[in-house]
Structures are given as C-alpha cells and as structure tokens.
C-alpha cells in the first residue's frame, strides 16, 4: 500500500482553504519559555490560591479539594477495572498461535508476513556488558530473529568503552540475527542533548541508509522497535508485532505498545520500592486496556520506519522521547494516529540502590527525568497552533490528554493535599464542627476507594511477579518492610513522585535545564 503524506491525503494548507476553513498563514509563535512555564506556574498559583482560600473560606476550599480527591478516587476505580480487563487479555494473548492469527486477520490489503523486517534499536550509555547480553539473549529467542530482525546497538561516543563493547557483542551475537549494526552517536552535535532521543534518532537514520538506501529493503515493510537497554521482551513480541503490522490498514499511522512490568530485578530491590513500581505497572496496563482513556507510548514501543522517516525522526533535544514522538507524528498526520496495544508484557528493571535512602534517591531522579515530560504540554500547544488544519477538537483532545496527568500530578496534588490539610490546621474548631459535612464524607469515600485499589494493585503485582530465586529466602527485615510498604505508600509517593514532579515543573518554569542522568539499577 503506497504511503501518502497528510498533505496529499486531505488538502494542501499552503495554498487555499483547508477543511477547517483555515487559510495557510503562519501563526504567531508563542515563546517556548512561556509554554514551558505552564505546569509550574499552575502548581505555584494553585498553592497561593489554596493558602488564601484556607484562611478566608476554609469550608469552600475543603469542598473543592474533596471534589478533586473524589475525581482522583474514581480514576483509581476505573484503573482497577481496566487492570483486571488487561490481565485477562494478557492471558488470552499468551495462548495465541501467531501464524494462525495472521491467516485469520489477512485481507487483500495485508502485507506478506515473510516480507516484514524488524529493526530493533537499543540506545545505551555506559551499560554493563551483562545487561546488554541479557537483553540480546532475549531478542535472540524471538522466532524470526535469524531471518527478519536487524539489531541496531546504538552506542554513545561519550562512553569510553563504546567501541570495545560494541565489537565484543557483535562478535558474540551477529550470527543470531539477520544483521547486527553498531553505530556510534558522535558527541557535541549542535542543538543536541546527551539523551536517548538523540541517540536513537541518529541510529534510526543510520539504519535507514544501510537497509533502504544501500541494501534495497522496502521501507514500507520495515517496523522499528526502540527500547531501553534493559528491556526484556516477551519471546513472541516481534512475532506478534509482525502479524499486527502486516494486517493493519493503519500500519503507517500507528504505534504499538506492550505493557511494562518492573520485575526484572524485583527480588533484588528494597521491599519498600516493590509496591511503588508495581503501582506504576498497574497504571500502565490500565491505560492500555481502558477504552475510556487514550494511552500514549511508554519506554519501549514500535512504529513503522515510513512513519518515522516522514515525521522527521526523534528530536535530539527531548527527554520524554515517547510522548514527544507520538505528538509530533500526530500533528504531522493531521490527527490520523492510533496506539495499538500488544498484550505481551515486557520486563524492565526497577531503580535500585545500596539501601533504602539510596533507593529513594535513585527513584527520585528517575521520576524527575520522567516528569520533564511536562514540557510536552507546551510542545502540544505550539503544534496545535502550527497545524490548525488538524481541527480544534483533535488538537484539544491531545492537549488535554498530555496536560491532564502532568497538571494532576503537580497542581492537582497541591490542591488535594494542601487543600484538605491547611483548613484543618488553620481552623480546627470549624473542621470538628463540620466533621459530618458533605466534604468530609466525600474525603472518607475517596480515601476508601484509593486504599482498596492500592490493595488490589499490590495483590495483582504479587501474583504476577516471577518466582523468587530458590536460594533467596525472605528475611524477617524484608517481611517487616513488605508489611509496612502499604501504609508507607503515601509517604513514598510524596517523596518519590510528587516532589520530583514539582521540582521538574518549577525548573521548567524558571528555565533551569535538566541534566540527563541514567538512574542506577540493581
């Protein structure tokens, strides 16, 4: 099926009037500094409003905060339902016969299954050889590895051992895959950050030149999977991806995403951290499975090389490469984008440390880096203005989706936490007199729902964890820490989630750059 760019599919906005009635005139650009300040400004404005309201209208403040708490609790409830739906789909997908599934799905517009070629990009920086070997071992187990998989081990010139590690791994693994490339991303390129996005953009362009321009591969038949260096794919992920890509009429306007589970090192991290990471895994599965939410790519995902090439690859100055790339492609395609779930979970390593405090510090750094995704609010707003022919409703939906989670984690957290605590601290007698009022009842119901869903997430995570190593018995201290992890979750969420989110959003507001750091894994 020939690929058509958005302009040839619908209308040319440079000349004349598009479907939305817009005449092709370059809109006035909003300075990026102002756009970046949106989430931080909202957070600090919320704090100021909460303090004033707690002083002057405490019950009104309490009522507003309780409504937002109820909204969050209902989201937890929906996430719990979606998690159960997702787990059922995971079980069903594990029983799939993928060649048979291809025959069932195949239509006149489907591609031949044996024509699909996989390019797997592994951006890495100062990763241990043992980590990369484990990752490549899992990829070599894919049924189509030898015939249809190209590995692109994307090294960084800033890593002094990059060349040596690349040569060692190529010698060990080249025979297990169709091709094994080891491009090295130069350091110091103008307007680039030292980050995953820049590395994988360099590697993808390099691979396209090798495979398409020099070897003659058909770009319409290539699907790219980009991943973290410690991602362990399900053994049938690429097989399933090939079937879905070949039979999807929207293959050139789609991302594919599998749910993430932080279980690669679950028995080697601090017990306090297990529930926090299990909590994250549950939410990612819920977003994929819920028909009422729009999922966005996370960590490791796939898309066609044609879509990647047409969209201009990843931008080289971005931390949140997954969301940014999806948003970029979304507007390039005039809103004609979908994210397809693949219910074959992949394993990832949770952040670790030498003790509880080091573990907390590492998780704080990881959340700080992830929270830099708040910058995508401004990017989505600017893309909406630069592509008005997309239409106001699709643009609004994407902007709302990107802003929602970031603002809820920043300004929303302040309103719920400070908005329920400050009125009680400043006017204890008023709160006691109104302890049976509607706001107090709403808060109690919200707390009960969130507690129940937290317990559900914990139970789910315990049941799906890989078996504990036989020689690693649970100690008394570990039992105690495991028992305390649930009541400690609010405190851990404050320290490891809320505070780094607020720091990231404040840095964005003040124009203080984030220095990319790879967090320590166990």
Helices and strands as residue ranges (DSSP letters): H 6-9, H 32-36, H 38-56, H 58-94, H 98-105, G 113-115, E 117-123, H 129-140, H 145-148, E 149-156, H 162-173, G 174-176, E 179-181, E 184-185, H 196-208, I 209-214, G 219-221, E 222-227, H 237-247, G 251-253, E 254-261, H 271-289, E 301-304, H 305-311, H 321-332, E 338-347, H 356-371, G 372-374, H 375-386, G 388-390, H 392-407, I 408-412, H 413-426, H 428-433, H 438-464, H 476-487, H 489-493, I 494-498, H 499-510
